[in-house]
Amino acid sequence: MIVTLTRIIKYGWQAFVRNGWLSVSTIGIMILAAIVFEGLVLFNVMGKTALGSLQDKIDISIYFKSNASEDYILNIKKSLESLDEVKSVEYVSAEAALSDFKNKHADDPALGQAIEELDTNPLLASLNIKAKDPREYKSIASYLEAKTLADQIEKITYSQNQVVINRLIGLLDTMRNGGIALTIFLSILAVVVTFNTIRLAIFSASDQINIMRLVGASNSFIRGPFIVEGIIYGFIAAITSFVIMIPMINFIAPYVHSFVPEINLSMYFAGNYVSLFMYQLLFCTGMGIASSFIAVRKYLHV
């Protein structure tokens, strides 16, 4: 078995070297496929971060009447946090709201003076609610509009924000579905192109395969060198494509950061380079093995 395996590896390496420019072109195609694959991995990371960022910008607020006690508001907060649809609830007291208002308008002394001259705080205490899914805001608003709460609630902003929320839901769905469709399309395209390129390399050795069959070589012995050749293609393509990706990531990272400030692509790549390279290596070698295995079947009649 060891002798046979050694011969298979030797013949696979010899075929790789002998094919010359055909091997170079096959590796070139696999490098492009690997870059597309790595790009899809990073695209999915950016997409998830962008979607999360958009969802965090959506919320609804409940403004309580001035006579509502803090204990009552905190009880409402606790009941909201117990709902499965709710991600988080933030309590903003009337005093905190007034302080935030003054800080935001610190450059407007006339407005600040007008606020100071008022005998009472004109702002109301509120709860800012974020849902796990934007579609859940409607049910949360329905819960808040129950008759038992109506006498203490001044305003719920869901009706004012409903158009914006619905548009953002549509945008999130489009981005999510578009990302899935793009990933599937480019993955299939990369695999098909690579498979056809490797099949062309195997076609050039069809006479050699027929001779090996005539002298009684087993299917596994015939197939082995081509699988080894596919592994070599994949290994070289994975390393080369990963090296190419490093300057590409550093180049596009500032543009991505300006579009989605929550994403630092260079930092993400530097912190996850081992796992990203392993994904690249598994994808390339797996594609090389699978393509070689399938392509040689035609000549083995199995």
N, C-alpha and C positions, 0 to 999 in steps of 0.2 A: 504493500500500500504506500509506503514512504517513497519507494522508487518511482511508482506510478505518479504520485503527487508531484514529485520533483520534476519528472518529465513534462507533466502538464504545465507547471509553472514555467519551465524552460521554453517549451514550445510557444506558450502564450507571450513571453517576453520577446522571443525571436520574431513572432508574427507582428508584434507591435513595432519593433525596429525595422523589419523588412518592409512594412507598408509605407513607411516614410511620410510623404506629404498627405496620404490618406489618413494616417493617424493624427497628423497635425490638424487637418481640417475637422476631423471628428472631435478632437479635444476643443477646437475653437467653437464648434457648435455647442458642445456641452458647457463651455465657459459662459456663453451667452445665456443658455438655459439656467445655469446656476445663479448668474447675476439677476435674472428675472425672478428666480425662486427667492433669493435673499431679499430682493426688492419687495416681493409680496409679503414676506415675514415682517419687514420694517413698516410696510404700508399698513398691515393689520394692527401693529402696535400703535402707529400714529393715528389710525382710524379710531381705535378704542379710546385713546387718550382724548382725541378731539370730541368724540361723542360724549364721553364723561364730562368734559369741560362745558359742552353745550347744555347737558342736562343739569349741571350745577348752577347754571345761570337762570334756570326756570324755577320759580317758586310762587307761592301765593301767601298773602298776609291777612291776618284777622286783626282788626282794630276794635278795641273794647271801649265801651262808654266810660266816661270819666269817673262814674260812681262804682265801677267794677273793682272789687278788692283784689289785691295781689294773690291772696290764697286761692280765690276763685279762678284766676287766670292760670295759676300754676297747676291747679287740678285739671283744667282743660288741656294744658300742655301734657300732663301725664297720661290723660285718656287718649290723646292723639298719638303719643309715642307707643301706645299699646297696639295701634292699628298696624296690620301687616303691610299696608300700602305706603306707610310713612317711613322715610329714611331718617329725617332729623327734624327737630323743632327748636327754634331759637326764640327765647323770651327777650323782648326789648321793652324796658320800663319807660314810662313817660319821661323821667329824668334823663335816662340814657339817650332817648330819642332827641330831646332838647339839646343835650350836649353834642351829639353828632351833628345836629342841624347847625349849631353855632360854629363848629369846626369847619364844616363844609362851606360856610358863608363868612369865614373870618375876614375875607377881603372886601366885604360889603358893610361898612360901619353903620350906614343908615338903617339897614335891616337889623343889625345887632342891637342898635339903640332902641328900635321899635319893640323888639322882643323883651328887652330889659324893662321897658315901661309898662308891660302888661302885668296885671296883678296875679294872674294865674298862668299855668303852663298850658299853651294851646294845643300841644301835641298829646296823642293818646298812646297808651300802652298797646303793644301788639305782639303777635306770634308769627314768626316767619317759618313756613312749612315747606320742606322739600320732600318730594315723593320718590320712591324707588324707580317708578316708571312714570313718565309724563302723562300717560293715559289715565293714571289713577287720580289726577287732580279733580276730575269731575266728581268721582265718588267721595273724595275727601270734602269737597265743597258741599255736597248733598248732606253729609254727616253734620257739618257745621251749621247748616241752615235748618236744623231741627228746631222745633218750636220751643224746646226747653232752653235753648241758648239765645233765642232771638232777643230777649229783654236785656241782655248784657252786651250784645255785639253791635257795634256801630256800623261796621262795613267789612265785607269780604271781597278781596280784589280779584277773585276768580273770573267774574263776568267781564271785568275790565281787561284782564290778561288773556281771555279765552282765545281770541283771534291769534295772538302771538304764540300762545302755547300750541295751538293746532298747527300753525305754520312750522314751528320748530319740530313737532312730532313728524310732520311730513318730510322735513329736511333730514331728520335722523333716520327715518325709514329708507329714504333714497340713498343716503350715504352707506347705510348698512347693507342694503340689497345690492347696490352698485359695487361695493367692495367684494362681496361674495361672488358676484357674477364675473368680475374682472379676475379674481383669483383663480376661479375654475377655468376660465377661457385661456389665460396665459399659462397655467400649469399644463393643460392638455396640449397646447401649441408647443411648449418646450419639449414635452415627452415625445410627441409625434415626430418632430423634426430630428431629435436626437436618435430615436429609434430608426428612422429611415437612413440616417447617416451611417449608423453602425451596421445596418443591414447591407448597405452598399459595400462596406469594408468586408463583410463576410462573403458577399457575392463574388468578390475578387478571389476568394479562396475556395470556390465551389469545386474546382477540379481536384484540389488537395483533399477535400472532404470525400469526394467520390472514390478516390484512390484508397483512402483509409478505410472506407466501408468495404471495398473489394478485398482488402487483405484481412478483413475480419475484426477490425477495431470496434470496441463497444461504443454505444452511443455516449456514455458518460466520458470516455476517453476523448472522443471527437469533440464533444461539447466543451470540455474542461478548458482547453487553451483559449477559446473564444471568451469564456467567462472571465478568465484571468486577464485577458486583453481588455475586456470591459471594465474590470476593477482598476486597471492601470489608467485607462482613460479617465475614469471617475476621480481617482485619487489626484492626478495631476490637475484636472479641471477644477477640483474643489480648492486646492491650494492656490492656484493661479487666480481664480475668480475672487477668493477672499482677499488676496493681496490687492487686486484691482479695486475692490470695494472700499478699502480704507481711505484713499484720497477722495473718492467719490462722496463718501459719507461726510468727511470734513468739509467738502466744498458746499454740499447742499444743506448742511446742518443750520447755518445762520438763516437761510431762507425759510426753512421749516419752523425755526424758532420764532421768526417774525410773524408767521401765519398762525401758529399755535404756541403761545408762550409757555405752556405747560410742558412742552417737549424739548428736551436737549438731546438731539440725536447722537451727537458725539459722545456725550456722557453715557447714554444708554448702550451704545456700541462698545465703548471701552469697558463697561461693567459687565457685559454679557458676551464678550468675544469668544469665550470657550464654547458656550452652548450654541452660539450662532455658527461657529465653525463646524461643530459636530452635526448640526442640521444640514449644513452645506455638504459635508463629507458623506453623510448617510444618503442624502438626496442624489448626489452624483454617482456614488458607487452602486447604490440601489438601481438607479436608472441604467447604468452600464451593464450590470448583471442581468436585469430583466430584459433589456433590449437584446443582448447577446443570446440569452436563453430562448427568447421567442423567435428571433431571426434565424437561428440555426435549425429550428424545427423543420423548416421546409426541406432542408437537405437530408434530414435524418428520417423523414417520412413517419414521424410519430405524432 
